[in-house]
Amino acid sequence: MAKTAIGVIFANLHDENVPELVRRRTMASIPFGGRYRLIDFVLSNMINSGITTVGLMTSNNYRSLIDHIGSGKEWDLARKDGGLILLPPFSERHDKMYTTRLEALSSLTGFLSRRNEKYVVVADCDGVAKFDIADIIDYHESKNADITLVTHYGKVGNRSDFMLVDANEDGRITEIKHTPHVKEGTKADIFINVMVINRQFLLNIVEDSVTHGFTSFESDILIKQLNSLKLYRYDFQGYYAGIDSMAAYYKHNLELLNKEVRDELFGDRDIYTKVRDSAPSKYGEEAVVKNSLISDGCVIEGVVENSILFRGVKVEKGAVVRNSIIMQDNIIGKNTTLNCVITDKNVVVSDQKTLSGCSTLPYFIQKGTRL
Amino acid sequence: MQRKKECVAMLLAGGQGSRLYALTTNIAKPAVAFGAKYRIIDFPLSNCINSGIDTVGVLTQYQPLILNEYIGNGQPWDLDRTYGGVHILSPYQAKTHSSWYEGTANAIYQNLHFMKMYNPEYVLILSGDHIYKMDYAAMLKAHKKSGADCTIAAINVPLSEASRFGILNTNPDGSIYQFEEKPKIPKSTLASMGIYIFKAEKLFSYLEADDKNPNSSKDFGKDVLPAMLNAGEKMFSYCFDGYWKDVGTVASLWQANMDLLGENPEFDVGDKSWKIHSRNPLAPPEHIGEKGKVTNAMVALGCEIYGTVENSILGSNVIVEEGAVVKDAVVLANSVIKANATVSYSIIDENVTIGKGAKIGVAKDPNAEIVVLGRGLTVGDNVVVSEGQKHENDILA
């Protein structure tokens, strides 16, 4: 498996799902699960399947992502051959910056043609799951497919851009609907923005699209050429957390408090992330912590229940944090009470405050806010 | 242009640490875990990098496997360098001789060629036995200023303990006129910390002379330092007044761990101005369960706590099941305390399993002794291990 595939990760696609969280970052660098960012799950899935060359496509606001990824050494991707290759926007003098997946892929022809692996695994950063990518490639190979789309049977959320995929018994795709009008909550096989494509085939369609003036990967390639291409569907049946709204972001973070979810995501495979050399977390004399995930560097003197604390959070005496997601380096002041709150990085909530949202509409506090 | 390093550090990490009993059966003392996520050697290595010293030879001899693996290429301490960086120096076979390191001075002597490779002006000698944060750059500055041939870092210890140390008797300007190794009746309380800076040329010549001396025990404290003093070399003390703890005994290792707890801890590993770097486990944040109770504790990543943890230090991925109580204890990585077991006043090494309802140790009191359970052992359900016991094999009934 090792040298048969390369990865391509789109850092910015789906930024519109959670505009609050991507004001100053990419979808890929959204913090998740206490000490991770969304890209860690995608990247770890690739590494754990033996992929050692990953192109990381960015278009804007990618400073936080570069800070997180660095040379890639924490993912064992600082390599002589391949490794992590940042692919920031690139355009020839008169071209516009790319706006769609197809245009982005067109800018990759150099990278793709220099490699010699047979397959390309393309993944976005809008979901958290543990995929066995080797198994998806095996499936793709056994079907002799051109493209294999990974789908998950679940509720259609309120995202503005999605695809429903129907297939026959053999897995061959028979119909693709691009953002159809369906009642929210309808269950269907939804494309979860992970696919396997033959590298040479990808190069061909990209070239073909340029000559035909195609712009949309979804409608111009997948839907229009459904019958002439060998498109297959891989049904992913594990735990999948699609980050398609703030409510979903909130819900899926708190789902990590379930042991089954944690065991599936972290159980037998490592999830790699940037390390910060924080001290272990400290619990004070009066600390009361129940059903919560606490990351390193935290100092807890107050009450924390049903919450996720990222690295370096300080919960002072008498403070109560319930049903909340508190990101890196927050300070929650004395006797302050938070309920159903998401605080972005470096927020300071001073003493004696009470803030509350509700589980379907968590109260969000922007990065760096001093309250 | 000849490349050089101003100061090369040599870290003596070969010690067995026999007074730590089962904790050092399979690993060298500098690799013993400390403070939930660290190992003892993280402290001198972090001090080096924080002091701007980027060339460190680590001399290993006793049970080096875990230590070598832990240090690896030195990346966790930013000591993976194209020139310099961290190097493991184990005893080797040469054309005319081969021998184990026979004493601290001999260990350094056998690696003269390593130091000379960097053409240093100064050599810093360290040991891997202590927990402390120290700016070696400040010591080097003092060494240059005094123009000494050798500077010895020293700390004031209680008079009652002074005879356990090498004691420096100094003039008011800090120059040393007498050096006494473990004196019965100490004249001062200024104890050597085992941290020396030498002018490289002086060190090399005294090591060569010491090697030729058949009566030498090849030890810095007993042989090399007295020889230099007798020959009239300029030797100075450098006073250090921070936290410095020898963790060579079970009781001192336990106490040093406890010193990390509290709102104003004796020793703060969370100090952002002097970060302690370490190899980090790949583990998710710790989870405290619905019935979990954690007070006055330090907990590393990956722990799952469903029981009670009080006044304790837990390494990464420790599981404390429902009804279990861990009190006044140090539990190292990957150990499991099963339901309703109690662990009091103990040090539990890595990968230990404590069976359901087992009872380890007694409540802490000044007369009680600390229990030590060695790496990987299993304690059966409902087994009672009484205070002060030291085990390295399974205790099934």
HADDOCK unambig.tbl for C-alpha pairs under 7 A between the chains (distance, minus, plus):
assign (segid A and resid 34 and name CA) (segid B and resid 285 and name CA) 6.19 0.50 0.50
assign (segid A and resid 35 and name CA) (segid B and resid 285 and name CA) 6.80 0.50 0.50
assign (segid A and resid 270 and name CA) (segid B and resid 282 and name CA) 6.28 0.50 0.50
assign (segid A and resid 271 and name CA) (segid B and resid 282 and name CA) 6.90 0.50 0.50
assign (segid A and resid 272 and name CA) (segid B and resid 282 and name CA) 6.59 0.50 0.50
assign (segid A and resid 277 and name CA) (segid B and resid 277 and name CA) 5.62 0.50 0.50
assign (segid A and resid 277 and name CA) (segid B and resid 278 and name CA) 6.63 0.50 0.50
assign (segid A and resid 278 and name CA) (segid B and resid 270 and name CA) 6.93 0.50 0.50
assign (segid A and resid 279 and name CA) (segid B and resid 269 and name CA) 6.03 0.50 0.50
assign (segid A and resid 279 and name CA) (segid B and resid 270 and name CA) 5.07 0.50 0.50
assign (segid A and resid 280 and name CA) (segid B and resid 36 and name CA) 6.60 0.50 0.50
assign (segid A and resid 280 and name CA) (segid B and resid 37 and name CA) 6.65 0.50 0.50
assign (segid A and resid 280 and name CA) (segid B and resid 298 and name CA) 6.19 0.50 0.50
assign (segid A and resid 280 and name CA) (segid B and resid 299 and name CA) 5.72 0.50 0.50
assign (segid A and resid 280 and name CA) (segid B and resid 300 and name CA) 4.89 0.50 0.50
assign (segid A and resid 281 and name CA) (segid B and resid 298 and name CA) 5.70 0.50 0.50
assign (segid A and resid 281 and name CA) (segid B and resid 299 and name CA) 5.53 0.50 0.50
assign (segid A and resid 281 and name CA) (segid B and resid 300 and name CA) 6.48 0.50 0.50
assign (segid A and resid 282 and name CA) (segid B and resid 297 and name CA) 5.77 0.50 0.50
assign (segid A and resid 282 and name CA) (segid B and resid 298 and name CA) 4.55 0.50 0.50
assign (segid A and resid 282 and name CA) (segid B and resid 299 and name CA) 6.50 0.50 0.50
assign (segid A and resid 283 and name CA) (segid B and resid 294 and name CA) 6.59 0.50 0.50
assign (segid A and resid 283 and name CA) (segid B and resid 295 and name CA) 5.41 0.50 0.50
assign (segid A and resid 283 and name CA) (segid B and resid 296 and name CA) 5.12 0.50 0.50
assign (segid A and resid 283 and name CA) (segid B and resid 297 and name CA) 5.09 0.50 0.50
assign (segid A and resid 283 and name CA) (segid B and resid 298 and name CA) 6.31 0.50 0.50
assign (segid A and resid 284 and name CA) (segid B and resid 262 and name CA) 6.69 0.50 0.50
assign (segid A and resid 284 and name CA) (segid B and resid 295 and name CA) 5.50 0.50 0.50
assign (segid A and resid 284 and name CA) (segid B and resid 296 and name CA) 4.48 0.50 0.50
assign (segid A and resid 284 and name CA) (segid B and resid 297 and name CA) 6.86 0.50 0.50
assign (segid A and resid 285 and name CA) (segid B and resid 295 and name CA) 5.04 0.50 0.50
assign (segid A and resid 285 and name CA) (segid B and resid 296 and name CA) 4.75 0.50 0.50
assign (segid A and resid 286 and name CA) (segid B and resid 295 and name CA) 6.55 0.50 0.50
assign (segid A and resid 287 and name CA) (segid B and resid 294 and name CA) 6.92 0.50 0.50
assign (segid A and resid 287 and name CA) (segid B and resid 295 and name CA) 5.68 0.50 0.50
assign (segid A and resid 288 and name CA) (segid B and resid 293 and name CA) 6.62 0.50 0.50
assign (segid A and resid 288 and name CA) (segid B and resid 294 and name CA) 6.91 0.50 0.50
assign (segid A and resid 289 and name CA) (segid B and resid 288 and name CA) 6.55 0.50 0.50
assign (segid A and resid 289 and name CA) (segid B and resid 293 and name CA) 6.64 0.50 0.50
assign (segid A and resid 289 and name CA) (segid B and resid 294 and name CA) 6.87 0.50 0.50
assign (segid A and resid 290 and name CA) (segid B and resid 288 and name CA) 5.68 0.50 0.50
assign (segid A and resid 290 and name CA) (segid B and resid 289 and name CA) 5.55 0.50 0.50
assign (segid A and resid 290 and name CA) (segid B and resid 290 and name CA) 4.88 0.50 0.50
assign (segid A and resid 290 and name CA) (segid B and resid 291 and name CA) 6.72 0.50 0.50
assign (segid A and resid 290 and name CA) (segid B and resid 292 and name CA) 6.13 0.50 0.50
assign (segid A and resid 291 and name CA) (segid B and resid 287 and name CA) 6.88 0.50 0.50
assign (segid A and resid 291 and name CA) (segid B and resid 288 and name CA) 5.28 0.50 0.50
assign (segid A and resid 291 and name CA) (segid B and resid 289 and name CA) 4.35 0.50 0.50
assign (segid A and resid 291 and name CA) (segid B and resid 290 and name CA) 4.64 0.50 0.50
assign (segid A and resid 292 and name CA) (segid B and resid 287 and name CA) 5.65 0.50 0.50
assign (segid A and resid 292 and name CA) (segid B and resid 288 and name CA) 5.48 0.50 0.50
assign (segid A and resid 292 and name CA) (segid B and resid 289 and name CA) 6.87 0.50 0.50
assign (segid A and resid 293 and name CA) (segid B and resid 285 and name CA) 5.67 0.50 0.50
assign (segid A and resid 293 and name CA) (segid B and resid 286 and name CA) 5.53 0.50 0.50
assign (segid A and resid 293 and name CA) (segid B and resid 287 and name CA) 4.56 0.50 0.50
assign (segid A and resid 293 and name CA) (segid B and resid 288 and name CA) 6.58 0.50 0.50
assign (segid A and resid 294 and name CA) (segid B and resid 285 and name CA) 5.26 0.50 0.50
assign (segid A and resid 294 and name CA) (segid B and resid 286 and name CA) 5.32 0.50 0.50
assign (segid A and resid 294 and name CA) (segid B and resid 287 and name CA) 6.41 0.50 0.50
assign (segid A and resid 295 and name CA) (segid B and resid 285 and name CA) 4.46 0.50 0.50
assign (segid A and resid 295 and name CA) (segid B and resid 286 and name CA) 6.39 0.50 0.50
assign (segid A and resid 295 and name CA) (segid B and resid 301 and name CA) 6.63 0.50 0.50
assign (segid A and resid 296 and name CA) (segid B and resid 300 and name CA) 6.76 0.50 0.50
assign (segid A and resid 296 and name CA) (segid B and resid 301 and name CA) 6.40 0.50 0.50
